[in-house]
Amino acid sequence: AAVSQHYFQKWKSVISEDVLRLYFRPVATHETCEILALYISTLLLLPDAIVGENEDGYHSRIDQCVTTPMKRFAPSFTLQRNCSQDSSSHCLYRPDFTATLLGRGCFFRGEEKKSGSSEDPRAELHEKLGKIWPFPGLPFVLGYFSVGVNLTFACVYKDRTVPLGNPLQLDQVQDRLECWNAVRNITRIMKYMASTALSILPYDLQDIRKGSPQGTDWERTISFSGGHVQKCIHLRDEQTENKAKRLYEVLSILQRGVDGVQ
């Protein structure tokens, strides 16, 4: 990004020129983005204070490094704290931070704990999604987990959370700059995910039929949400389950050679 020589020289007082040149190009003032320069100046030189020792005390620092750039680079997303609306989570499991699209779900989430906490924000990222993966066609969504000012971006799968890169210390100038750049790139991926994924909101799933025909050895549950249908078949004994597995193996072989078999 192009920034004025004036700002570039100021930033060199807290971070090396080599690092700055990875992100910025000093040019004449009339060719620069003043809004970006002011934000970066605040991020590097005047970081928001940490207030108190509970997890809420770290909100302002995390918001400065994550929420503010996300608003700039992904303005169509709604950013909220402690809210289950469109969060792709069960209504009783409110993520600490969400970036959502109305009626589409949450494609970026965050979990935070205070410094010294024994709780695990990394595990909470996927545990709050519940038993039903809400994003058909996507192997994961994105997010972060933090303990105090130690923040790590991550891929959130149905049953696990995988860190992306090393933890960032938001009380360190260079790590705050790296966090800004990471959010800039993450928003590009968020937009793509939101434009291609079919989202299911688990807390909206409703059973519309449960049971099975008389005399069968199986039962079923049919649920729906926003045009998506999920049908679950429950087999009542191991012998029937083994028959079903063998039938599936035969169909899998046929599918490779016969059109239309699923």
Secondary structure, DSSP 8 states (H G I E B T S, - for coil): -EEEHHHHHHHTTTS-HHHHTTT-EEE-GGGS-HHHHHHHHHHHHS-----SSSGGGGHHHHIIIIIHHHHHH-TTSEEEES--TTSSS-TT---SEEEEETTTEEEEEEEEE-TT--S-HHHHHHHTT-SS-S-TT-S-EEEEEEETTEEEEEEE-SS-EEEEEEEEETTSHHHHHHHHHHHHHHHHHHHHHHHH-----GGG-EEEEEE--TT-SEEEEEEEETTEEEEEEEESSHHHHHHHHHHHHHHHHHHTTSTT--
